[in-house]
Amino acid sequence: MTAVGDETWRDRGLHARVVNALGQEIVDGAYAPGDILNLDRLSERFTVSRSVLREALRVLQSLGMVEPRQRVGTQVLPRQLWDLFSPQIIQWRGQGDYFAQMREMLELRLGIEPVAARLSARLMTTEEREAVARAAAVMVQSDQAQDGRRYLEADVDFHTLILQGSGNAVMGHFASTVAALLRTREQEKRFTITEYTPPSAHRHNDLAEAIVAGDEDAAYSCAYATLEATLTEFVQESVGSHTTAG
């Protein structure tokens, strides 16, 4: 006999499996916008109850990916309606839409992170500035040691600190989106350390020095240069070429 607690955890596992499978398939184009999901077929395919399936579809609905329509069924929605800032959708797009997503997000980050860097140079406490400097130093050290995972985590820390240190709540919230985007490098076959990494690491270090010094103009310029270089790299190299996270 299954305990109530065990049943709850099992249902949660099934729910997550359905959400991830359907979300990935919608992102990959297995379902086109306007397609109606056959709930009977999906329930049979995943071997789940209708209640588990409905719960999974509610998650996808909250992400703007599907919508129930009266007398029609659950319909797949076009990409422009998706919550493209959601870490879940970022993860799914990172599996197959990696380069397009990185280009789009880098273009957006160019308009946000230099301003956040300027604000951080103005507003950060001494302790926060020191944390940014430590993260940049770890990136340089990890590049030299060819330690891609440590480099990636330091990169996430670096950008999170700056966005959250800006004193702007909306920019601080954007940090989770950037972190999810950067972590898609774990799915990309070339991972993190490439010939582009040393100059990128040093650009991050220059930005850290500007923030530590409280130089707002330099912080803005260094942040812009860091992101612009990565964007240029993605545009020029495209799929099949070596890249590095921003």
PASEBA-1860 file (N, C-alpha, C; in nm, 3 decimals):
! residues 246
1> MTAVGDET> 0.085/-0.121/0.000/0.000/0.000/0.000/0.088/0.125/0.000 ~ 0.060/0.221/-0.085/0.142/0.341/-0.096/0.098/0.446/0.003 ~ 0.193/0.503/0.076/0.162/0.607/0.172/0.122/0.734/0.099 ~ 0.044/0.818/0.169/-0.001/0.943/0.108/0.116/1.029/0.064 ~ 0.217/1.039/0.149/0.334/1.120/0.115/0.407/1.068/-0.007 ~ 0.419/0.933/-0.017/0.486/0.874/-0.133/0.408/0.904/-0.260 ~ 0.275/0.897/-0.251/0.192/0.924/-0.369/0.208/1.068/-0.414 ~ 0.216/1.159/-0.318/0.233/1.301/-0.350/0.363/1.324/-0.425
9> WRDRGLHA> 0.472/1.266/-0.375/0.602/1.286/-0.441/0.604/1.220/-0.579 ~ 0.537/1.104/-0.590/0.534/1.038/-0.720/0.459/1.124/-0.820 ~ 0.345/1.181/-0.777/0.268/1.268/-0.866/0.351/1.389/-0.909 ~ 0.426/1.444/-0.815/0.509/1.560/-0.849/0.613/1.523/-0.954 ~ 0.669/1.402/-0.943/0.767/1.358/-1.040/0.706/1.341/-1.178 ~ 0.586/1.283/-1.182/0.516/1.265/-1.310/0.482/1.400/-1.371 ~ 0.436/1.491/-1.287/0.400/1.626/-1.333/0.520/1.694/-1.397 ~ 0.636/1.690/-1.331/0.757/1.753/-1.385/0.798/1.688/-1.516
17> RVVNALGQ> 0.785/1.557/-1.524/0.824/1.486/-1.647/0.737/1.530/-1.764 ~ 0.607/1.544/-1.741/0.517/1.586/-1.847/0.544/1.730/-1.888 ~ 0.562/1.818/-1.789/0.591/1.959/-1.818/0.716/1.971/-1.903 ~ 0.824/1.903/-1.863/0.950/1.915/-1.935/0.941/1.856/-2.076 ~ 0.875/1.742/-2.089/0.864/1.680/-2.221/0.781/1.765/-2.316 ~ 0.663/1.808/-2.271/0.577/1.888/-2.360/0.636/2.026/-2.387 ~ 0.694/2.087/-2.283/0.757/2.218/-2.303/0.867/2.211/-2.405 ~ 0.953/2.110/-2.395/1.063/2.095/-2.491/1.010/2.071/-2.632
25> EIVDGAYA> 0.907/1.988/-2.643/0.851/1.957/-2.775/0.787/2.080/-2.840 ~ 0.720/2.161/-2.761/0.660/2.283/-2.816/0.770/2.377/-2.864 ~ 0.875/2.394/-2.783/0.988/2.479/-2.822/1.054/2.425/-2.949 ~ 1.068/2.294/-2.959/1.136/2.234/-3.074/1.050/2.230/-3.200 ~ 0.922/2.269/-3.188/0.837/2.273/-3.306/0.763/2.145/-3.335 ~ 0.765/2.049/-3.240/0.688/1.926/-3.262/0.539/1.956/-3.268 ~ 0.499/2.062/-3.200/0.362/2.113/-3.208/0.367/2.253/-3.266 ~ 0.288/2.278/-3.367/0.286/2.410/-3.430/0.183/2.499/-3.360
33> PGDILNLD> 0.201/2.631/-3.368/0.100/2.722/-3.312/-0.037/2.691/-3.372 ~ -0.135/2.682/-3.284/-0.270/2.648/-3.330/-0.306/2.503/-3.315 ~ -0.206/2.415/-3.299/-0.234/2.273/-3.279/-0.315/2.252/-3.151 ~ -0.403/2.155/-3.153/-0.483/2.119/-3.036/-0.423/1.992/-2.975 ~ -0.392/1.998/-2.847/-0.333/1.883/-2.779/-0.441/1.779/-2.749 ~ -0.415/1.657/-2.787/-0.509/1.548/-2.762/-0.482/1.494/-2.621 ~ -0.568/1.529/-2.527/-0.543/1.493/-2.387/-0.551/1.343/-2.364 ~ -0.640/1.276/-2.432/-0.649/1.131/-2.416/-0.520/1.065/-2.461
41> RLSERFTV> -0.469/1.109/-2.574/-0.346/1.051/-2.627/-0.227/1.082/-2.537 ~ -0.221/1.206/-2.486/-0.111/1.244/-2.398/-0.117/1.168/-2.266 ~ -0.237/1.151/-2.212/-0.252/1.077/-2.087/-0.205/0.933/-2.104 ~ -0.238/0.875/-2.217/-0.194/0.738/-2.246/-0.044/0.734/-2.270 ~ 0.007/0.831/-2.342/0.151/0.832/-2.374/0.237/0.842/-2.250 ~ 0.202/0.931/-2.158/0.282/0.952/-2.038/0.241/0.861/-1.922 ~ 0.135/0.785/-1.943/0.082/0.697/-1.838/0.055/0.776/-1.711 ~ -0.021/0.884/-1.726/-0.056/0.969/-1.612/-0.207/0.990/-1.612
49> SRSVLREA> -0.258/1.027/-1.495/-0.400/1.057/-1.483/-0.432/1.190/-1.550 ~ -0.560/1.212/-1.574/-0.602/1.339/-1.632/-0.569/1.455/-1.537 ~ -0.575/1.431/-1.406/-0.546/1.539/-1.310/-0.400/1.580/-1.317 ~ -0.307/1.485/-1.329/-0.165/1.517/-1.343/-0.140/1.591/-1.474 ~ -0.204/1.545/-1.581/-0.188/1.610/-1.711/-0.241/1.753/-1.707 ~ -0.357/1.774/-1.646/-0.412/1.909/-1.637/-0.322/2.002/-1.556 ~ -0.262/1.948/-1.449/-0.170/2.029/-1.369/-0.049/2.070/-1.452 ~ 0.003/1.978/-1.532/0.118/2.009/-1.618/0.080/2.114/-1.721
57> LRVLQSLG> -0.039/2.103/-1.777/-0.083/2.200/-1.878/-0.105/2.338/-1.818 ~ -0.144/2.341/-1.690/-0.159/2.472/-1.625/-0.025/2.543/-1.612 ~ 0.083/2.465/-1.589/0.216/2.525/-1.585/0.252/2.583/-1.721 ~ 0.228/2.506/-1.826/0.258/2.555/-1.962/0.171/2.675/-1.997 ~ 0.047/2.675/-1.948/-0.040/2.791/-1.970/0.016/2.915/-1.900 ~ 0.070/2.898/-1.778/0.127/3.012/-1.705/0.249/3.068/-1.776 ~ 0.313/2.987/-1.860/0.428/3.031/-1.937/0.387/3.087/-2.073 ~ 0.258/3.091/-2.100/0.209/3.146/-2.227/0.225/3.052/-2.345
65> MVEPRQRV> 0.243/2.922/-2.319/0.271/2.829/-2.428/0.145/2.759/-2.480 ~ 0.047/2.744/-2.394/-0.079/2.681/-2.435/-0.194/2.759/-2.372 ~ -0.314/2.737/-2.426/-0.432/2.803/-2.371/-0.554/2.715/-2.395 ~ -0.631/2.689/-2.289/-0.754/2.611/-2.309/-0.860/2.697/-2.377 ~ -0.926/2.639/-2.476/-1.033/2.710/-2.548/-1.162/2.629/-2.536 ~ -1.268/2.696/-2.498/-1.397/2.627/-2.486/-1.439/2.567/-2.619 ~ -1.486/2.442/-2.611/-1.535/2.368/-2.727/-1.427/2.345/-2.834 ~ -1.302/2.375/-2.799/-1.192/2.352/-2.893/-1.089/2.258/-2.832
73> GTQVLPRQ> -1.044/2.289/-2.711/-0.941/2.210/-2.644/-0.822/2.297/-2.607 ~ -0.715/2.235/-2.567/-0.594/2.307/-2.529/-0.510/2.332/-2.652 ~ -0.490/2.460/-2.683/-0.426/2.500/-2.808/-0.285/2.551/-2.782 ~ -0.192/2.516/-2.870/-0.053/2.564/-2.862/-0.049/2.708/-2.914 ~ 0.020/2.795/-2.839/0.027/2.937/-2.874/0.158/2.971/-2.945 ~ 0.160/3.077/-3.023/0.282/3.118/-3.094/0.389/3.170/-2.999 ~ 0.512/3.167/-3.042/0.626/3.202/-2.958/0.618/3.344/-2.903 ~ 0.562/3.436/-2.976/0.558/3.575/-2.929/0.473/3.591/-2.803
81> LWDLFSPQ> 0.395/3.490/-2.769/0.314/3.496/-2.646/0.380/3.424/-2.529 ~ 0.491/3.356/-2.554/0.558/3.283/-2.446/0.628/3.379/-2.350 ~ 0.647/3.334/-2.227/0.727/3.408/-2.129/0.874/3.374/-2.154 ~ 0.934/3.446/-2.246/1.070/3.414/-2.289/1.175/3.447/-2.183 ~ 1.136/3.514/-2.074/1.227/3.539/-1.964/1.225/3.426/-1.860 ~ 1.133/3.334/-1.875/1.121/3.224/-1.779/1.244/3.132/-1.785 ~ 1.305/3.101/-1.671/1.419/3.008/-1.671/1.385/2.873/-1.735 ~ 1.259/2.827/-1.721/1.222/2.700/-1.784/1.228/2.709/-1.936
89> IIQWRGQG> 1.170/2.815/-1.992/1.172/2.829/-2.137/1.314/2.853/-2.186 ~ 1.393/2.928/-2.111/1.532/2.950/-2.148/1.607/2.817/-2.154 ~ 1.581/2.729/-2.057/1.644/2.598/-2.058/1.603/2.517/-2.180 ~ 1.473/2.517/-2.210/1.425/2.441/-2.326/1.481/2.497/-2.456 ~ 1.482/2.628/-2.470/1.537/2.688/-2.593/1.686/2.661/-2.604 ~ 1.753/2.649/-2.491/1.896/2.620/-2.493/1.930/2.484/-2.549 ~ 1.831/2.394/-2.553/1.854/2.261/-2.607/1.861/2.259/-2.759 ~ 1.788/2.351/-2.823/1.785/2.344/-2.969/1.787/2.479/-3.038
97> DYFAQMRE> 1.752/2.583/-2.965/1.744/2.718/-3.021/1.853/2.805/-2.959 ~ 1.965/2.740/-2.927/2.069/2.801/-2.843/2.122/2.932/-2.899 ~ 2.169/2.931/-3.022/2.233/3.049/-3.079/2.133/3.164/-3.099 ~ 2.013/3.131/-3.144/1.911/3.237/-3.163/1.877/3.301/-3.029 ~ 1.859/3.218/-2.927/1.827/3.272/-2.796/1.940/3.357/-2.740 ~ 2.064/3.311/-2.753/2.176/3.389/-2.702/2.186/3.523/-2.772 ~ 2.166/3.525/-2.903/2.172/3.651/-2.977/2.063/3.747/-2.928 ~ 1.941/3.697/-2.919/1.831/3.782/-2.875/1.853/3.837/-2.735
105> MLELRLGI> 1.900/3.751/-2.645/1.917/3.793/-2.506/2.037/3.886/-2.491 ~ 2.142/3.863/-2.569/2.257/3.954/-2.563/2.220/4.093/-2.612 ~ 2.137/4.099/-2.716/2.090/4.230/-2.764/2.011/4.302/-2.654 ~ 1.930/4.227/-2.582/1.854/4.286/-2.471/1.946/4.327/-2.357 ~ 2.041/4.239/-2.323/2.132/4.268/-2.213/2.216/4.393/-2.239 ~ 2.244/4.420/-2.367/2.318/4.542/-2.401/2.245/4.668/-2.355 ~ 2.114/4.661/-2.350/2.037/4.777/-2.308/2.014/4.784/-2.159 ~ 2.046/4.678/-2.086/2.018/4.673/-1.943/2.144/4.672/-1.857
113> EPVAARLS> 2.237/4.582/-1.887/2.349/4.560/-1.795/2.449/4.675/-1.788 ~ 2.475/4.749/-1.896/2.563/4.864/-1.878/2.506/4.968/-1.781 ~ 2.374/4.987/-1.787/2.310/5.079/-1.692/2.320/5.023/-1.550 ~ 2.300/4.892/-1.536/2.313/4.829/-1.404/2.456/4.845/-1.352 ~ 2.554/4.834/-1.440/2.694/4.849/-1.399/2.721/4.992/-1.352 ~ 2.665/5.090/-1.422/2.681/5.229/-1.382/2.620/5.252/-1.242 ~ 2.501/5.198/-1.222/2.435/5.213/-1.094/2.511/5.141/-0.983 ~ 2.564/5.025/-1.015/2.640/4.950/-0.914/2.766/5.024/-0.875
121> ARLMTTEE> 2.833/5.086/-0.973/2.953/5.165/-0.942/2.920/5.280/-0.849 ~ 2.797/5.329/-0.858/2.754/5.440/-0.773/2.707/5.393/-0.636 ~ 2.637/5.280/-0.631/2.560/5.245/-0.512/2.614/5.129/-0.429 ~ 2.696/5.046/-0.485/2.738/4.925/-0.413/2.815/4.958/-0.285 ~ 2.797/4.871/-0.185/2.877/4.882/-0.064/3.017/4.828/-0.091 ~ 3.107/4.853/0.002/3.244/4.802/-0.013/3.244/4.651/-0.024 ~ 3.161/4.585/0.057/3.155/4.438/0.055/3.103/4.387/-0.080 ~ 3.006/4.454/-0.136/2.951/4.413/-0.265/3.054/4.432/-0.377
129> REAVARAA> 3.128/4.540/-0.372/3.233/4.563/-0.472/3.341/4.456/-0.463 ~ 3.376/4.421/-0.342/3.478/4.317/-0.322/3.429/4.182/-0.376 ~ 3.300/4.153/-0.361/3.245/4.028/-0.413/3.251/4.025/-0.566 ~ 3.224/4.138/-0.630/3.235/4.146/-0.776/3.380/4.122/-0.819 ~ 3.473/4.183/-0.749/3.616/4.166/-0.782/3.658/4.021/-0.765 ~ 3.608/3.955/-0.660/3.644/3.814/-0.638/3.589/3.726/-0.751 ~ 3.466/3.753/-0.792/3.407/3.673/-0.901/3.487/3.689/-1.029 ~ 3.528/3.812/-1.060/3.609/3.836/-1.180/3.743/3.766/-1.171
137> AVMVQSDQ> 3.804/3.768/-1.053/3.933/3.702/-1.035/3.920/3.551/-1.054 ~ 3.811/3.494/-1.005/3.788/3.350/-1.023/3.772/3.317/-1.171 ~ 3.708/3.405/-1.248/3.694/3.381/-1.391/3.830/3.376/-1.459 ~ 3.918/3.468/-1.425/4.054/3.469/-1.482/4.128/3.342/-1.442 ~ 4.121/3.307/-1.315/4.191/3.187/-1.266/4.136/3.060/-1.330 ~ 4.004/3.052/-1.344/3.941/2.934/-1.402/3.976/2.918/-1.549 ~ 3.985/3.030/-1.619/4.029/3.024/-1.759/4.169/2.967/-1.768 ~ 4.258/3.016/-1.684/4.397/2.968/-1.685/4.406/2.819/-1.650
145> AQDGRRYL> 4.316/2.775/-1.561/4.315/2.634/-1.518/4.230/2.546/-1.610 ~ 4.166/2.608/-1.711/4.078/2.535/-1.803/3.964/2.466/-1.728 ~ 3.914/2.531/-1.626/3.806/2.477/-1.543/3.674/2.544/-1.585 ~ 3.606/2.483/-1.682/3.487/2.544/-1.739/3.373/2.559/-1.642 ~ 3.351/2.461/-1.556/3.239/2.468/-1.463/3.260/2.580/-1.361 ~ 3.381/2.592/-1.309/3.409/2.698/-1.212/3.398/2.835/-1.279 ~ 3.443/2.844/-1.402/3.433/2.968/-1.477/3.286/3.009/-1.493 ~ 3.203/2.912/-1.530/3.061/2.940/-1.553/2.994/2.989/-1.426
153> EADVDFHT> 3.020/2.923/-1.314/2.956/2.965/-1.189/3.003/3.103/-1.146 ~ 3.129/3.134/-1.168/3.179/3.268/-1.136/3.117/3.372/-1.227 ~ 3.095/3.337/-1.354/3.029/3.426/-1.450/2.886/3.456/-1.404 ~ 2.815/3.353/-1.362/2.679/3.371/-1.311/2.681/3.463/-1.188 ~ 2.773/3.436/-1.095/2.783/3.519/-0.974/2.812/3.665/-1.011 ~ 2.902/3.685/-1.104/2.945/3.819/-1.145/2.826/3.902/-1.194 ~ 2.752/3.848/-1.289/2.642/3.924/-1.347/2.526/3.938/-1.248 ~ 2.505/3.837/-1.166/2.400/3.846/-1.064/2.431/3.957/-0.965
161> LILQGSGN> 2.555/3.964/-0.920/2.595/4.069/-0.825/2.572/4.209/-0.881 ~ 2.606/4.228/-1.007/2.593/4.361/-1.067/2.447/4.398/-1.086 ~ 2.366/4.306/-1.135/2.225/4.335/-1.156/2.154/4.360/-1.023 ~ 2.184/4.279/-0.924/2.120/4.297/-0.794/2.177/4.415/-0.717 ~ 2.301/4.450/-0.746/2.365/4.561/-0.677/2.330/4.697/-0.736 ~ 2.249/4.697/-0.841/2.213/4.822/-0.908/2.117/4.907/-0.826 ~ 2.051/4.844/-0.729/1.950/4.917/-0.653/1.817/4.928/-0.725 ~ 1.807/4.866/-0.843/1.685/4.867/-0.923/1.621/4.729/-0.913
169> AVMGHFAS> 1.500/4.721/-0.857/1.436/4.592/-0.832/1.410/4.513/-0.961 ~ 1.375/4.584/-1.069/1.348/4.516/-1.196/1.476/4.456/-1.252 ~ 1.586/4.531/-1.247/1.714/4.477/-1.291/1.757/4.359/-1.203 ~ 1.732/4.370/-1.074/1.766/4.260/-0.984/1.689/4.135/-1.019 ~ 1.563/4.150/-1.056/1.480/4.036/-1.095/1.532/3.973/-1.224 ~ 1.586/4.055/-1.313/1.640/4.007/-1.441/1.760/3.915/-1.420 ~ 1.822/3.920/-1.302/1.939/3.838/-1.275/1.909/3.690/-1.289 ~ 1.789/3.645/-1.250/1.756/3.503/-1.261/1.746/3.460/-1.407
177> TVAALLRT> 1.701/3.552/-1.492/1.694/3.523/-1.636/1.834/3.509/-1.695 ~ 1.923/3.601/-1.658/2.060/3.596/-1.708/2.131/3.471/-1.657 ~ 2.109/3.436/-1.531/2.172/3.315/-1.475/2.127/3.191/-1.551 ~ 1.997/3.181/-1.578/1.946/3.065/-1.654/2.006/3.062/-1.794 ~ 2.017/3.178/-1.856/2.075/3.186/-1.991/2.220/3.139/-1.991 ~ 2.299/3.189/-1.897/2.440/3.152/-1.891/2.456/3.002/-1.867 ~ 2.367/2.943/-1.788/2.379/2.801/-1.757/2.341/2.712/-1.874 ~ 2.282/2.768/-1.980/2.258/2.685/-2.098/2.390/2.644/-2.162
185> REQEKRFT> 2.501/2.708/-2.124/2.633/2.665/-2.175/2.663/2.523/-2.135 ~ 2.602/2.473/-2.027/2.623/2.334/-1.986/2.567/2.237/-2.088 ~ 2.471/2.283/-2.169/2.407/2.198/-2.269/2.475/2.211/-2.405 ~ 2.553/2.316/-2.423/2.614/2.345/-2.554/2.746/2.269/-2.564 ~ 2.768/2.199/-2.674/2.874/2.099/-2.680/3.014/2.156/-2.659 ~ 3.036/2.283/-2.689/3.171/2.336/-2.671/3.195/2.388/-2.531 ~ 3.088/2.390/-2.449/3.090/2.435/-2.311/3.152/2.573/-2.301 ~ 3.246/2.598/-2.210/3.280/2.736/-2.173/3.417/2.782/-2.219
193> ITEYTPPS> 3.521/2.703/-2.195/3.657/2.749/-2.219/3.692/2.732/-2.367 ~ 3.716/2.843/-2.436/3.755/2.842/-2.576/3.864/2.948/-2.596 ~ 3.903/2.969/-2.720/4.004/3.072/-2.746/3.950/3.213/-2.719 ~ 3.818/3.225/-2.708/3.759/3.355/-2.679/3.755/3.386/-2.529 ~ 3.781/3.286/-2.447/3.762/3.304/-2.303/3.863/3.399/-2.239 ~ 3.994/3.393/-2.270/4.087/3.483/-2.202/4.053/3.632/-2.216 ~ 4.027/3.682/-2.338/3.990/3.824/-2.345/3.858/3.855/-2.276 ~ 3.763/3.760/-2.279/3.636/3.781/-2.210/3.658/3.791/-2.060
201> AHRHNDLA> 3.739/3.701/-2.005/3.767/3.704/-1.862/3.831/3.836/-1.822 ~ 3.922/3.885/-1.902/3.990/4.011/-1.869/3.897/4.131/-1.885 ~ 3.803/4.124/-1.977/3.703/4.232/-1.987/3.616/4.236/-1.862 ~ 3.581/4.119/-1.811/3.506/4.113/-1.686/3.589/4.173/-1.572 ~ 3.717/4.144/-1.572/3.804/4.197/-1.467/3.814/4.350/-1.476 ~ 3.821/4.402/-1.598/3.823/4.549/-1.617/3.695/4.612/-1.562 ~ 3.583/4.546/-1.588/3.455/4.596/-1.538/3.454/4.595/-1.385 ~ 3.504/4.489/-1.327/3.510/4.480/-1.181/3.595/4.593/-1.123
209> EAIVAGDE> 3.708/4.622/-1.187/3.795/4.729/-1.138/3.723/4.865/-1.144 ~ 3.646/4.886/-1.250/3.572/5.013/-1.263/3.468/5.025/-1.152 ~ 3.400/4.916/-1.121/3.299/4.919/-1.016/3.364/4.940/-0.879 ~ 3.473/4.871/-0.854/3.545/4.889/-0.727/3.589/5.034/-0.711 ~ 3.634/5.095/-0.821/3.681/5.234/-0.816/3.567/5.335/-0.811 ~ 3.444/5.288/-0.832/3.331/5.380/-0.834/3.326/5.467/-0.958 ~ 3.390/5.422/-1.065/3.394/5.497/-1.190/3.273/5.458/-1.276 ~ 3.169/5.539/-1.271/3.043/5.504/-1.336/3.056/5.497/-1.488
217> DAAYSCAY> 3.126/5.593/-1.548/3.141/5.594/-1.694/3.220/5.474/-1.742 ~ 3.328/5.443/-1.670/3.409/5.327/-1.708/3.331/5.198/-1.691 ~ 3.252/5.190/-1.585/3.171/5.070/-1.562/3.073/5.049/-1.676 ~ 3.007/5.156/-1.718/2.913/5.147/-1.829/2.986/5.101/-1.956 ~ 3.099/5.165/-1.987/3.173/5.133/-2.109/3.225/4.990/-2.108 ~ 3.277/4.945/-1.993/3.331/4.809/-1.984/3.220/4.704/-1.996 ~ 3.106/4.731/-1.934/2.994/4.637/-1.944/2.946/4.627/-2.088 ~ 2.935/4.741/-2.154/2.890/4.742/-2.293/2.989/4.666/-2.382
225> ATLEATLT> 3.118/4.692/-2.361/3.221/4.626/-2.441/3.221/4.475/-2.419 ~ 3.198/4.433/-2.296/3.196/4.290/-2.264/3.083/4.220/-2.338 ~ 2.965/4.277/-2.333/2.850/4.215/-2.397/2.856/4.228/-2.549 ~ 2.902/4.343/-2.597/2.909/4.364/-2.742/3.006/4.266/-2.807 ~ 3.118/4.239/-2.739/3.215/4.145/-2.795/3.156/4.005/-2.805 ~ 3.079/3.965/-2.704/3.017/3.833/-2.707/2.909/3.827/-2.814 ~ 2.832/3.933/-2.828/2.729/3.936/-2.932/2.793/3.927/-3.071 ~ 2.900/4.002/-3.093/2.970/3.998/-3.221/3.019/3.858/-3.252
233> EFVQESVG> 3.069/3.792/-3.149/3.118/3.655/-3.163/3.006/3.562/-3.208 ~ 2.889/3.572/-3.146/2.777/3.485/-3.182/2.729/3.513/-3.324 ~ 2.722/3.638/-3.361/2.675/3.673/-3.495/2.772/3.622/-3.601 ~ 2.900/3.639/-3.576/3.002/3.603/-3.675/3.020/3.452/-3.687 ~ 3.021/3.385/-3.574/3.055/3.243/-3.575/2.936/3.152/-3.602 ~ 2.817/3.192/-3.551/2.692/3.115/-3.566/2.710/2.969/-3.522 ~ 2.618/2.886/-3.562/2.620/2.746/-3.518/2.742/2.673/-3.574 ~ 2.806/2.597/-3.485/2.921/2.519/-3.528/3.052/2.585/-3.499
241> SHTTAG> 3.051/2.709/-3.442/3.175/2.780/-3.412/3.191/2.793/-3.263 ~ 3.312/2.824/-3.218/3.340/2.838/-3.077/3.289/2.971/-3.024 ~ 3.230/2.965/-2.902/3.177/3.084/-2.838/3.208/3.082/-2.690 ~ 3.188/3.195/-2.624/3.206/3.205/-2.480/3.093/3.285/-2.419 ~ 3.056/3.254/-2.298/2.946/3.326/-2.233/2.984/3.470/-2.206 ~ 2.882/3.558/-2.193/2.906/3.700/-2.177/2.941/3.740/-2.038
END
